[in-house]
Amino acid sequence: MVMAARDRLARTLRADAQTAFSVELTAKMADLSLQVEGFGQVRFPVTPARARKLAGLGRPWRGDGDRCGCP
């Protein structure tokens, strides 16, 4: 049976499933760069006001399971 990505994520978040691996990565803020369409360059740390603006730019997922929802 094929399980959709959203279902796997839900099981993981509920701790119903054991994950096969985990990854942790540490980076300096100066080494990070983020560009958001409709917003521009995101500077760190992100202020609460900018976080709200970024959240408002979000769109519902248009993909199906593991397939890309890219335009």
CHARMM internal coordinates of N, CA and C (Angstrom, degrees):
IC EDIT
DIST 1 N 1 CA 1.4528
DIST 1 CA 1 C 1.5288
ANGL 1 N 1 CA 1 C 109.07
DIST 1 C 2 N 1.3133
ANGL 1 CA 1 C 2 N 117.36
DIHE 1 N 1 CA 1 C 2 N 131.20
DIST 2 N 2 CA 1.4565
ANGL 1 C 2 N 2 CA 122.62
DIHE 1 CA 1 C 2 N 2 CA 177.75
DIST 2 CA 2 C 1.5196
ANGL 2 N 2 CA 2 C 108.62
DIHE 1 C 2 N 2 CA 2 C -86.75
DIST 2 C 3 N 1.3329
ANGL 2 CA 2 C 3 N 115.75
DIHE 2 N 2 CA 2 C 3 N 133.61
DIST 3 N 3 CA 1.4565
ANGL 2 C 3 N 3 CA 120.34
DIHE 2 CA 2 C 3 N 3 CA -179.72
DIST 3 CA 3 C 1.5269
ANGL 3 N 3 CA 3 C 108.68
DIHE 2 C 3 N 3 CA 3 C -110.86
DIST 3 C 4 N 1.3238
ANGL 3 CA 3 C 4 N 116.11
DIHE 3 N 3 CA 3 C 4 N 131.25
DIST 4 N 4 CA 1.4606
ANGL 3 C 4 N 4 CA 121.12
DIHE 3 CA 3 C 4 N 4 CA 179.50
DIST 4 CA 4 C 1.5164
ANGL 4 N 4 CA 4 C 110.02
DIHE 3 C 4 N 4 CA 4 C -65.87
DIST 4 C 5 N 1.3340
ANGL 4 CA 4 C 5 N 115.42
DIHE 4 N 4 CA 4 C 5 N 151.66
DIST 5 N 5 CA 1.4668
ANGL 4 C 5 N 5 CA 120.93
DIHE 4 CA 4 C 5 N 5 CA -179.26
DIST 5 CA 5 C 1.5166
ANGL 5 N 5 CA 5 C 111.23
DIHE 4 C 5 N 5 CA 5 C -56.51
DIST 5 C 6 N 1.3375
ANGL 5 CA 5 C 6 N 117.98
DIHE 5 N 5 CA 5 C 6 N -40.70
DIST 6 N 6 CA 1.4707
ANGL 5 C 6 N 6 CA 120.49
DIHE 5 CA 5 C 6 N 6 CA -178.70
DIST 6 CA 6 C 1.5237
ANGL 6 N 6 CA 6 C 111.25
DIHE 5 C 6 N 6 CA 6 C -64.02
DIST 6 C 7 N 1.3436
ANGL 6 CA 6 C 7 N 116.94
DIHE 6 N 6 CA 6 C 7 N -34.13
DIST 7 N 7 CA 1.4606
ANGL 6 C 7 N 7 CA 120.58
DIHE 6 CA 6 C 7 N 7 CA 178.27
DIST 7 CA 7 C 1.5298
ANGL 7 N 7 CA 7 C 111.08
DIHE 6 C 7 N 7 CA 7 C -70.80
DIST 7 C 8 N 1.3426
ANGL 7 CA 7 C 8 N 116.54
DIHE 7 N 7 CA 7 C 8 N -40.04
DIST 8 N 8 CA 1.4736
ANGL 7 C 8 N 8 CA 119.72
DIHE 7 CA 7 C 8 N 8 CA 176.54
DIST 8 CA 8 C 1.5163
ANGL 8 N 8 CA 8 C 110.48
DIHE 7 C 8 N 8 CA 8 C -63.01
DIST 8 C 9 N 1.3467
ANGL 8 CA 8 C 9 N 116.64
DIHE 8 N 8 CA 8 C 9 N -42.74
DIST 9 N 9 CA 1.4530
ANGL 8 C 9 N 9 CA 120.60
DIHE 8 CA 8 C 9 N 9 CA 178.98
DIST 9 CA 9 C 1.5291
ANGL 9 N 9 CA 9 C 110.68
DIHE 8 C 9 N 9 CA 9 C -62.83
DIST 9 C 10 N 1.3196
ANGL 9 CA 9 C 10 N 116.98
DIHE 9 N 9 CA 9 C 10 N -44.88
DIST 10 N 10 CA 1.4644
ANGL 9 C 10 N 10 CA 120.43
DIHE 9 CA 9 C 10 N 10 CA 179.27
DIST 10 CA 10 C 1.5270
ANGL 10 N 10 CA 10 C 111.04
DIHE 9 C 10 N 10 CA 10 C -59.69
DIST 10 C 11 N 1.3247
ANGL 10 CA 10 C 11 N 117.59
DIHE 10 N 10 CA 10 C 11 N -43.41
DIST 11 N 11 CA 1.4699
ANGL 10 C 11 N 11 CA 120.68
DIHE 10 CA 10 C 11 N 11 CA 178.50
DIST 11 CA 11 C 1.5188
ANGL 11 N 11 CA 11 C 111.20
DIHE 10 C 11 N 11 CA 11 C -63.73
DIST 11 C 12 N 1.3147
ANGL 11 CA 11 C 12 N 116.52
DIHE 11 N 11 CA 11 C 12 N -39.94
DIST 12 N 12 CA 1.4644
ANGL 11 C 12 N 12 CA 120.24
DIHE 11 CA 11 C 12 N 12 CA 179.69
DIST 12 CA 12 C 1.5217
ANGL 12 N 12 CA 12 C 110.46
DIHE 11 C 12 N 12 CA 12 C -65.74
DIST 12 C 13 N 1.3339
ANGL 12 CA 12 C 13 N 117.05
DIHE 12 N 12 CA 12 C 13 N -44.68
DIST 13 N 13 CA 1.4580
ANGL 12 C 13 N 13 CA 120.46
DIHE 12 CA 12 C 13 N 13 CA -179.32
DIST 13 CA 13 C 1.5260
ANGL 13 N 13 CA 13 C 112.27
DIHE 12 C 13 N 13 CA 13 C -66.16
DIST 13 C 14 N 1.3239
ANGL 13 CA 13 C 14 N 116.94
DIHE 13 N 13 CA 13 C 14 N -31.60
DIST 14 N 14 CA 1.4703
ANGL 13 C 14 N 14 CA 120.69
DIHE 13 CA 13 C 14 N 14 CA 176.83
DIST 14 CA 14 C 1.5267
ANGL 14 N 14 CA 14 C 111.40
DIHE 13 C 14 N 14 CA 14 C -81.02
DIST 14 C 15 N 1.3180
ANGL 14 CA 14 C 15 N 116.67
DIHE 14 N 14 CA 14 C 15 N -6.86
DIST 15 N 15 CA 1.4658
ANGL 14 C 15 N 15 CA 122.92
DIHE 14 CA 14 C 15 N 15 CA -176.95
DIST 15 CA 15 C 1.5266
ANGL 15 N 15 CA 15 C 111.31
DIHE 14 C 15 N 15 CA 15 C 66.81
DIST 15 C 16 N 1.3462
ANGL 15 CA 15 C 16 N 117.03
DIHE 15 N 15 CA 15 C 16 N 27.00
DIST 16 N 16 CA 1.4617
ANGL 15 C 16 N 16 CA 121.61
DIHE 15 CA 15 C 16 N 16 CA 176.32
DIST 16 CA 16 C 1.5213
ANGL 16 N 16 CA 16 C 111.50
DIHE 15 C 16 N 16 CA 16 C -80.45
DIST 16 C 17 N 1.3200
ANGL 16 CA 16 C 17 N 116.75
DIHE 16 N 16 CA 16 C 17 N -19.75
DIST 17 N 17 CA 1.4590
ANGL 16 C 17 N 17 CA 120.66
DIHE 16 CA 16 C 17 N 17 CA -175.18
DIST 17 CA 17 C 1.5211
ANGL 17 N 17 CA 17 C 109.92
DIHE 16 C 17 N 17 CA 17 C -125.37
DIST 17 C 18 N 1.3070
ANGL 17 CA 17 C 18 N 115.72
DIHE 17 N 17 CA 17 C 18 N 147.99
DIST 18 N 18 CA 1.4507
ANGL 17 C 18 N 18 CA 120.72
DIHE 17 CA 17 C 18 N 18 CA 174.86
DIST 18 CA 18 C 1.5265
ANGL 18 N 18 CA 18 C 107.88
DIHE 17 C 18 N 18 CA 18 C -89.50
DIST 18 C 19 N 1.3187
ANGL 18 CA 18 C 19 N 115.39
DIHE 18 N 18 CA 18 C 19 N 131.78
DIST 19 N 19 CA 1.4578
ANGL 18 C 19 N 19 CA 118.26
DIHE 18 CA 18 C 19 N 19 CA 178.48
DIST 19 CA 19 C 1.5214
ANGL 19 N 19 CA 19 C 109.62
DIHE 18 C 19 N 19 CA 19 C -83.37
DIST 19 C 20 N 1.3219
ANGL 19 CA 19 C 20 N 115.11
DIHE 19 N 19 CA 19 C 20 N 151.64
DIST 20 N 20 CA 1.4554
ANGL 19 C 20 N 20 CA 120.66
DIHE 19 CA 19 C 20 N 20 CA -178.03
DIST 20 CA 20 C 1.5244
ANGL 20 N 20 CA 20 C 111.90
DIHE 19 C 20 N 20 CA 20 C -79.89
DIST 20 C 21 N 1.3250
ANGL 20 CA 20 C 21 N 117.14
DIHE 20 N 20 CA 20 C 21 N -23.89
DIST 21 N 21 CA 1.4551
ANGL 20 C 21 N 21 CA 120.67
DIHE 20 CA 20 C 21 N 21 CA -178.13
DIST 21 CA 21 C 1.5156
ANGL 21 N 21 CA 21 C 108.98
DIHE 20 C 21 N 21 CA 21 C -162.71
DIST 21 C 22 N 1.2847
ANGL 21 CA 21 C 22 N 116.07
DIHE 21 N 21 CA 21 C 22 N 168.70
DIST 22 N 22 CA 1.4585
ANGL 21 C 22 N 22 CA 121.39
DIHE 21 CA 21 C 22 N 22 CA 171.71
DIST 22 CA 22 C 1.5199
ANGL 22 N 22 CA 22 C 108.00
DIHE 21 C 22 N 22 CA 22 C -145.44
DIST 22 C 23 N 1.3097
ANGL 22 CA 22 C 23 N 115.29
DIHE 22 N 22 CA 22 C 23 N 157.73
DIST 23 N 23 CA 1.4553
ANGL 22 C 23 N 23 CA 120.97
DIHE 22 CA 22 C 23 N 23 CA -177.72
DIST 23 CA 23 C 1.5177
ANGL 23 N 23 CA 23 C 108.69
DIHE 22 C 23 N 23 CA 23 C -134.35
DIST 23 C 24 N 1.3095
ANGL 23 CA 23 C 24 N 115.46
DIHE 23 N 23 CA 23 C 24 N 139.62
DIST 24 N 24 CA 1.4542
ANGL 23 C 24 N 24 CA 121.02
DIHE 23 CA 23 C 24 N 24 CA 173.51
DIST 24 CA 24 C 1.5171
ANGL 24 N 24 CA 24 C 107.38
DIHE 23 C 24 N 24 CA 24 C -130.94
DIST 24 C 25 N 1.3055
ANGL 24 CA 24 C 25 N 116.03
DIHE 24 N 24 CA 24 C 25 N 131.47
DIST 25 N 25 CA 1.4501
ANGL 24 C 25 N 25 CA 121.35
DIHE 24 CA 24 C 25 N 25 CA -178.52
DIST 25 CA 25 C 1.5180
ANGL 25 N 25 CA 25 C 108.31
DIHE 24 C 25 N 25 CA 25 C -129.99
DIST 25 C 26 N 1.2984
ANGL 25 CA 25 C 26 N 116.65
DIHE 25 N 25 CA 25 C 26 N 131.79
DIST 26 N 26 CA 1.4508
ANGL 25 C 26 N 26 CA 121.63
DIHE 25 CA 25 C 26 N 26 CA 177.66
DIST 26 CA 26 C 1.5215
ANGL 26 N 26 CA 26 C 108.32
DIHE 25 C 26 N 26 CA 26 C -112.97
DIST 26 C 27 N 1.3314
ANGL 26 CA 26 C 27 N 115.34
DIHE 26 N 26 CA 26 C 27 N 132.44
DIST 27 N 27 CA 1.4599
ANGL 26 C 27 N 27 CA 120.43
DIHE 26 CA 26 C 27 N 27 CA 179.31
DIST 27 CA 27 C 1.5227
ANGL 27 N 27 CA 27 C 109.08
DIHE 26 C 27 N 27 CA 27 C -140.69
DIST 27 C 28 N 1.3048
ANGL 27 CA 27 C 28 N 115.69
DIHE 27 N 27 CA 27 C 28 N 152.01
DIST 28 N 28 CA 1.4590
ANGL 27 C 28 N 28 CA 120.46
DIHE 27 CA 27 C 28 N 28 CA 175.20
DIST 28 CA 28 C 1.5186
ANGL 28 N 28 CA 28 C 108.51
DIHE 27 C 28 N 28 CA 28 C -77.82
DIST 28 C 29 N 1.3448
ANGL 28 CA 28 C 29 N 116.58
DIHE 28 N 28 CA 28 C 29 N 146.27
DIST 29 N 29 CA 1.4610
ANGL 28 C 29 N 29 CA 119.66
DIHE 28 CA 28 C 29 N 29 CA 179.33
DIST 29 CA 29 C 1.5233
ANGL 29 N 29 CA 29 C 111.61
DIHE 28 C 29 N 29 CA 29 C -58.34
DIST 29 C 30 N 1.3156
ANGL 29 CA 29 C 30 N 117.27
DIHE 29 N 29 CA 29 C 30 N -33.67
DIST 30 N 30 CA 1.4692
ANGL 29 C 30 N 30 CA 120.74
DIHE 29 CA 29 C 30 N 30 CA -179.45
DIST 30 CA 30 C 1.5301
ANGL 30 N 30 CA 30 C 111.54
DIHE 29 C 30 N 30 CA 30 C -65.36
DIST 30 C 31 N 1.3303
ANGL 30 CA 30 C 31 N 117.61
DIHE 30 N 30 CA 30 C 31 N -21.54
DIST 31 N 31 CA 1.4619
ANGL 30 C 31 N 31 CA 121.62
DIHE 30 CA 30 C 31 N 31 CA -179.49
DIST 31 CA 31 C 1.5315
ANGL 31 N 31 CA 31 C 112.85
DIHE 30 C 31 N 31 CA 31 C -88.73
DIST 31 C 32 N 1.3386
ANGL 31 CA 31 C 32 N 117.51
DIHE 31 N 31 CA 31 C 32 N -6.40
DIST 32 N 32 CA 1.4538
ANGL 31 C 32 N 32 CA 121.45
DIHE 31 CA 31 C 32 N 32 CA -176.84
DIST 32 CA 32 C 1.5228
ANGL 32 N 32 CA 32 C 111.03
DIHE 31 C 32 N 32 CA 32 C -97.52
DIST 32 C 33 N 1.3189
ANGL 32 CA 32 C 33 N 115.20
DIHE 32 N 32 CA 32 C 33 N 144.55
DIST 33 N 33 CA 1.4519
ANGL 32 C 33 N 33 CA 121.32
DIHE 32 CA 32 C 33 N 33 CA 177.38
DIST 33 CA 33 C 1.5206
ANGL 33 N 33 CA 33 C 107.86
DIHE 32 C 33 N 33 CA 33 C -141.70
DIST 33 C 34 N 1.3384
ANGL 33 CA 33 C 34 N 116.20
DIHE 33 N 33 CA 33 C 34 N 131.99
DIST 34 N 34 CA 1.4615
ANGL 33 C 34 N 34 CA 120.15
DIHE 33 CA 33 C 34 N 34 CA -179.37
DIST 34 CA 34 C 1.5194
ANGL 34 N 34 CA 34 C 109.12
DIHE 33 C 34 N 34 CA 34 C -138.36
DIST 34 C 35 N 1.3228
ANGL 34 CA 34 C 35 N 115.85
DIHE 34 N 34 CA 34 C 35 N 125.72
DIST 35 N 35 CA 1.4605
ANGL 34 C 35 N 35 CA 123.47
DIHE 34 CA 34 C 35 N 35 CA 178.50
DIST 35 CA 35 C 1.5224
ANGL 35 N 35 CA 35 C 107.09
DIHE 34 C 35 N 35 CA 35 C -119.28
DIST 35 C 36 N 1.3407
ANGL 35 CA 35 C 36 N 117.44
DIHE 35 N 35 CA 35 C 36 N 127.16
DIST 36 N 36 CA 1.4613
ANGL 35 C 36 N 36 CA 121.76
DIHE 35 CA 35 C 36 N 36 CA -178.24
DIST 36 CA 36 C 1.5271
ANGL 36 N 36 CA 36 C 109.24
DIHE 35 C 36 N 36 CA 36 C -118.81
DIST 36 C 37 N 1.3358
ANGL 36 CA 36 C 37 N 115.46
DIHE 36 N 36 CA 36 C 37 N 126.72
DIST 37 N 37 CA 1.4617
ANGL 36 C 37 N 37 CA 120.23
DIHE 36 CA 36 C 37 N 37 CA 178.28
DIST 37 CA 37 C 1.5222
ANGL 37 N 37 CA 37 C 109.40
DIHE 36 C 37 N 37 CA 37 C -61.72
DIST 37 C 38 N 1.3135
ANGL 37 CA 37 C 38 N 117.28
DIHE 37 N 37 CA 37 C 38 N 131.13
DIST 38 N 38 CA 1.4527
ANGL 37 C 38 N 38 CA 121.73
DIHE 37 CA 37 C 38 N 38 CA -179.38
DIST 38 CA 38 C 1.5149
ANGL 38 N 38 CA 38 C 113.08
DIHE 37 C 38 N 38 CA 38 C 88.13
DIST 38 C 39 N 1.3342
ANGL 38 CA 38 C 39 N 117.27
DIHE 38 N 38 CA 38 C 39 N -4.46
DIST 39 N 39 CA 1.4584
ANGL 38 C 39 N 39 CA 122.23
DIHE 38 CA 38 C 39 N 39 CA -179.04
DIST 39 CA 39 C 1.5153
ANGL 39 N 39 CA 39 C 111.67
DIHE 38 C 39 N 39 CA 39 C -129.99
DIST 39 C 40 N 1.3191
ANGL 39 CA 39 C 40 N 115.40
DIHE 39 N 39 CA 39 C 40 N -42.35
DIST 40 N 40 CA 1.4607
ANGL 39 C 40 N 40 CA 120.82
DIHE 39 CA 39 C 40 N 40 CA -177.99
DIST 40 CA 40 C 1.5145
ANGL 40 N 40 CA 40 C 112.22
DIHE 39 C 40 N 40 CA 40 C 100.88
DIST 40 C 41 N 1.3184
ANGL 40 CA 40 C 41 N 115.08
DIHE 40 N 40 CA 40 C 41 N -155.56
DIST 41 N 41 CA 1.4624
ANGL 40 C 41 N 41 CA 121.64
DIHE 40 CA 40 C 41 N 41 CA -178.28
DIST 41 CA 41 C 1.5350
ANGL 41 N 41 CA 41 C 110.07
DIHE 40 C 41 N 41 CA 41 C -69.15
DIST 41 C 42 N 1.3163
ANGL 41 CA 41 C 42 N 117.07
DIHE 41 N 41 CA 41 C 42 N 131.71
DIST 42 N 42 CA 1.4654
ANGL 41 C 42 N 42 CA 122.38
DIHE 41 CA 41 C 42 N 42 CA 176.66
DIST 42 CA 42 C 1.5231
ANGL 42 N 42 CA 42 C 107.45
DIHE 41 C 42 N 42 CA 42 C -98.81
DIST 42 C 43 N 1.2998
ANGL 42 CA 42 C 43 N 116.26
DIHE 42 N 42 CA 42 C 43 N 124.11
DIST 43 N 43 CA 1.4643
ANGL 42 C 43 N 43 CA 121.52
DIHE 42 CA 42 C 43 N 43 CA 178.84
DIST 43 CA 43 C 1.5254
ANGL 43 N 43 CA 43 C 109.45
DIHE 42 C 43 N 43 CA 43 C -100.20
DIST 43 C 44 N 1.3021
ANGL 43 CA 43 C 44 N 115.41
DIHE 43 N 43 CA 43 C 44 N 143.59
DIST 44 N 44 CA 1.4684
ANGL 43 C 44 N 44 CA 121.36
DIHE 43 CA 43 C 44 N 44 CA -179.09
DIST 44 CA 44 C 1.5181
ANGL 44 N 44 CA 44 C 110.02
DIHE 43 C 44 N 44 CA 44 C -103.35
DIST 44 C 45 N 1.3100
ANGL 44 CA 44 C 45 N 119.51
DIHE 44 N 44 CA 44 C 45 N 146.47
DIST 45 N 45 CA 1.4674
ANGL 44 C 45 N 45 CA 126.49
DIHE 44 CA 44 C 45 N 45 CA -4.56
DIST 45 CA 45 C 1.5301
ANGL 45 N 45 CA 45 C 110.73
DIHE 44 C 45 N 45 CA 45 C -72.80
DIST 45 C 46 N 1.3277
ANGL 45 CA 45 C 46 N 115.83
DIHE 45 N 45 CA 45 C 46 N 152.21
DIST 46 N 46 CA 1.4596
ANGL 45 C 46 N 46 CA 121.90
DIHE 45 CA 45 C 46 N 46 CA -179.30
DIST 46 CA 46 C 1.5284
ANGL 46 N 46 CA 46 C 107.89
DIHE 45 C 46 N 46 CA 46 C -82.47
DIST 46 C 47 N 1.3225
ANGL 46 CA 46 C 47 N 116.48
DIHE 46 N 46 CA 46 C 47 N 125.71
DIST 47 N 47 CA 1.4656
ANGL 46 C 47 N 47 CA 120.62
DIHE 46 CA 46 C 47 N 47 CA 179.06
DIST 47 CA 47 C 1.5326
ANGL 47 N 47 CA 47 C 109.33
DIHE 46 C 47 N 47 CA 47 C -75.35
DIST 47 C 48 N 1.3352
ANGL 47 CA 47 C 48 N 117.48
DIHE 47 N 47 CA 47 C 48 N 159.11
DIST 48 N 48 CA 1.4707
ANGL 47 C 48 N 48 CA 119.75
DIHE 47 CA 47 C 48 N 48 CA 177.62
DIST 48 CA 48 C 1.5327
ANGL 48 N 48 CA 48 C 112.64
DIHE 47 C 48 N 48 CA 48 C -56.99
DIST 48 C 49 N 1.3241
ANGL 48 CA 48 C 49 N 117.48
DIHE 48 N 48 CA 48 C 49 N -38.51
DIST 49 N 49 CA 1.4680
ANGL 48 C 49 N 49 CA 120.40
DIHE 48 CA 48 C 49 N 49 CA 179.97
DIST 49 CA 49 C 1.5322
ANGL 49 N 49 CA 49 C 110.79
DIHE 48 C 49 N 49 CA 49 C -64.70
DIST 49 C 50 N 1.3187
ANGL 49 CA 49 C 50 N 117.24
DIHE 49 N 49 CA 49 C 50 N -42.82
DIST 50 N 50 CA 1.4756
ANGL 49 C 50 N 50 CA 120.06
DIHE 49 CA 49 C 50 N 50 CA 178.59
DIST 50 CA 50 C 1.5248
ANGL 50 N 50 CA 50 C 111.24
DIHE 49 C 50 N 50 CA 50 C -69.17
DIST 50 C 51 N 1.3218
ANGL 50 CA 50 C 51 N 116.62
DIHE 50 N 50 CA 50 C 51 N -34.53
DIST 51 N 51 CA 1.4707
ANGL 50 C 51 N 51 CA 120.08
DIHE 50 CA 50 C 51 N 51 CA 177.53
DIST 51 CA 51 C 1.5273
ANGL 51 N 51 CA 51 C 110.21
DIHE 50 C 51 N 51 CA 51 C -62.93
DIST 51 C 52 N 1.3362
ANGL 51 CA 51 C 52 N 117.36
DIHE 51 N 51 CA 51 C 52 N -40.69
DIST 52 N 52 CA 1.4633
ANGL 51 C 52 N 52 CA 120.48
DIHE 51 CA 51 C 52 N 52 CA 177.70
DIST 52 CA 52 C 1.5285
ANGL 52 N 52 CA 52 C 110.44
DIHE 51 C 52 N 52 CA 52 C -64.70
DIST 52 C 53 N 1.3254
ANGL 52 CA 52 C 53 N 116.57
DIHE 52 N 52 CA 52 C 53 N -40.89
DIST 53 N 53 CA 1.4649
ANGL 52 C 53 N 53 CA 120.74
DIHE 52 CA 52 C 53 N 53 CA 179.37
DIST 53 CA 53 C 1.5366
ANGL 53 N 53 CA 53 C 110.12
DIHE 52 C 53 N 53 CA 53 C -64.04
DIST 53 C 54 N 1.3302
ANGL 53 CA 53 C 54 N 116.45
DIHE 53 N 53 CA 53 C 54 N -43.12
DIST 54 N 54 CA 1.4684
ANGL 53 C 54 N 54 CA 120.23
DIHE 53 CA 53 C 54 N 54 CA 178.34
DIST 54 CA 54 C 1.5284
ANGL 54 N 54 CA 54 C 110.80
DIHE 53 C 54 N 54 CA 54 C -63.86
DIST 54 C 55 N 1.3210
ANGL 54 CA 54 C 55 N 116.99
DIHE 54 N 54 CA 54 C 55 N -42.20
DIST 55 N 55 CA 1.4650
ANGL 54 C 55 N 55 CA 120.61
DIHE 54 CA 54 C 55 N 55 CA 179.81
DIST 55 CA 55 C 1.5228
ANGL 55 N 55 CA 55 C 110.52
DIHE 54 C 55 N 55 CA 55 C -62.26
DIST 55 C 56 N 1.3268
ANGL 55 CA 55 C 56 N 117.32
DIHE 55 N 55 CA 55 C 56 N -34.22
DIST 56 N 56 CA 1.4519
ANGL 55 C 56 N 56 CA 121.32
DIHE 55 CA 55 C 56 N 56 CA 178.65
DIST 56 CA 56 C 1.5237
ANGL 56 N 56 CA 56 C 113.29
DIHE 55 C 56 N 56 CA 56 C -68.66
DIST 56 C 57 N 1.3201
ANGL 56 CA 56 C 57 N 117.05
DIHE 56 N 56 CA 56 C 57 N -19.28
DIST 57 N 57 CA 1.4626
ANGL 56 C 57 N 57 CA 120.90
DIHE 56 CA 56 C 57 N 57 CA 178.38
DIST 57 CA 57 C 1.5245
ANGL 57 N 57 CA 57 C 112.25
DIHE 56 C 57 N 57 CA 57 C -82.15
DIST 57 C 58 N 1.3208
ANGL 57 CA 57 C 58 N 117.13
DIHE 57 N 57 CA 57 C 58 N -11.20
DIST 58 N 58 CA 1.4579
ANGL 57 C 58 N 58 CA 121.19
DIHE 57 CA 57 C 58 N 58 CA -176.30
DIST 58 CA 58 C 1.5186
ANGL 58 N 58 CA 58 C 112.42
DIHE 57 C 58 N 58 CA 58 C -62.69
DIST 58 C 59 N 1.3357
ANGL 58 CA 58 C 59 N 115.86
DIHE 58 N 58 CA 58 C 59 N 149.34
DIST 59 N 59 CA 1.4596
ANGL 58 C 59 N 59 CA 122.15
DIHE 58 CA 58 C 59 N 59 CA 177.54
DIST 59 CA 59 C 1.5201
ANGL 59 N 59 CA 59 C 108.55
DIHE 58 C 59 N 59 CA 59 C -127.32
DIST 59 C 60 N 1.3193
ANGL 59 CA 59 C 60 N 117.57
DIHE 59 N 59 CA 59 C 60 N 152.44
DIST 60 N 60 CA 1.4686
ANGL 59 C 60 N 60 CA 119.56
DIHE 59 CA 59 C 60 N 60 CA 176.40
DIST 60 CA 60 C 1.5269
ANGL 60 N 60 CA 60 C 111.02
DIHE 59 C 60 N 60 CA 60 C -62.34
DIST 60 C 61 N 1.3037
ANGL 60 CA 60 C 61 N 116.60
DIHE 60 N 60 CA 60 C 61 N 148.77
DIST 61 N 61 CA 1.4563
ANGL 60 C 61 N 61 CA 123.43
DIHE 60 CA 60 C 61 N 61 CA 177.55
DIST 61 CA 61 C 1.5181
ANGL 61 N 61 CA 61 C 109.25
DIHE 60 C 61 N 61 CA 61 C -64.39
DIST 61 C 62 N 1.3421
ANGL 61 CA 61 C 62 N 117.28
DIHE 61 N 61 CA 61 C 62 N 134.56
DIST 62 N 62 CA 1.4596
ANGL 61 C 62 N 62 CA 121.62
DIHE 61 CA 61 C 62 N 62 CA -179.26
DIST 62 CA 62 C 1.5128
ANGL 62 N 62 CA 62 C 111.64
DIHE 61 C 62 N 62 CA 62 C -111.59
DIST 62 C 63 N 1.3123
ANGL 62 CA 62 C 63 N 117.10
DIHE 62 N 62 CA 62 C 63 N 6.93
DIST 63 N 63 CA 1.4541
ANGL 62 C 63 N 63 CA 119.89
DIHE 62 CA 62 C 63 N 63 CA -178.15
DIST 63 CA 63 C 1.5138
ANGL 63 N 63 CA 63 C 111.85
DIHE 62 C 63 N 63 CA 63 C -88.75
DIST 63 C 64 N 1.2932
ANGL 63 CA 63 C 64 N 116.16
DIHE 63 N 63 CA 63 C 64 N -174.83
DIST 64 N 64 CA 1.4482
ANGL 63 C 64 N 64 CA 122.30
DIHE 63 CA 63 C 64 N 64 CA 178.82
DIST 64 CA 64 C 1.5170
ANGL 64 N 64 CA 64 C 107.41
DIHE 63 C 64 N 64 CA 64 C -133.30
DIST 64 C 65 N 1.3300
ANGL 64 CA 64 C 65 N 116.19
DIHE 64 N 64 CA 64 C 65 N 103.43
DIST 65 N 65 CA 1.4568
ANGL 64 C 65 N 65 CA 120.03
DIHE 64 CA 64 C 65 N 65 CA 179.62
DIST 65 CA 65 C 1.5088
ANGL 65 N 65 CA 65 C 111.54
DIHE 64 C 65 N 65 CA 65 C 66.07
DIST 65 C 66 N 1.3283
ANGL 65 CA 65 C 66 N 116.39
DIHE 65 N 65 CA 65 C 66 N -120.58
DIST 66 N 66 CA 1.4590
ANGL 65 C 66 N 66 CA 121.93
DIHE 65 CA 65 C 66 N 66 CA -176.81
DIST 66 CA 66 C 1.5358
ANGL 66 N 66 CA 66 C 112.54
DIHE 65 C 66 N 66 CA 66 C -85.29
DIST 66 C 67 N 1.3213
ANGL 66 CA 66 C 67 N 117.72
DIHE 66 N 66 CA 66 C 67 N -8.69
DIST 67 N 67 CA 1.4544
ANGL 66 C 67 N 67 CA 119.34
DIHE 66 CA 66 C 67 N 67 CA -177.50
DIST 67 CA 67 C 1.5203
ANGL 67 N 67 CA 67 C 111.48
DIHE 66 C 67 N 67 CA 67 C -78.64
DIST 67 C 68 N 1.2967
ANGL 67 CA 67 C 68 N 116.80
DIHE 67 N 67 CA 67 C 68 N 145.65
DIST 68 N 68 CA 1.4646
ANGL 67 C 68 N 68 CA 123.52
DIHE 67 CA 67 C 68 N 68 CA -176.29
DIST 68 CA 68 C 1.5233
ANGL 68 N 68 CA 68 C 111.35
DIHE 67 C 68 N 68 CA 68 C -63.63
DIST 68 C 69 N 1.3284
ANGL 68 CA 68 C 69 N 115.55
DIHE 68 N 68 CA 68 C 69 N 139.63
DIST 69 N 69 CA 1.4533
ANGL 68 C 69 N 69 CA 121.46
DIHE 68 CA 68 C 69 N 69 CA 175.09
DIST 69 CA 69 C 1.4974
ANGL 69 N 69 CA 69 C 111.05
DIHE 68 C 69 N 69 CA 69 C -102.37
DIST 69 C 70 N 1.3359
ANGL 69 CA 69 C 70 N 116.20
DIHE 69 N 69 CA 69 C 70 N 20.37
DIST 70 N 70 CA 1.4604
ANGL 69 C 70 N 70 CA 121.13
DIHE 69 CA 69 C 70 N 70 CA -177.29
DIST 70 CA 70 C 1.5238
ANGL 70 N 70 CA 70 C 110.07
DIHE 69 C 70 N 70 CA 70 C -66.43
DIST 70 C 71 N 1.3466
ANGL 70 CA 70 C 71 N 115.89
DIHE 70 N 70 CA 70 C 71 N 149.34
DIST 71 N 71 CA 1.4685
ANGL 70 C 71 N 71 CA 118.99
DIHE 70 CA 70 C 71 N 71 CA 179.39
DIST 71 CA 71 C 1.5090
ANGL 71 N 71 CA 71 C 111.99
DIHE 70 C 71 N 71 CA 71 C -64.62
END
COOR INIT
IC SEED 1 N 1 CA 1 C
IC BUILD
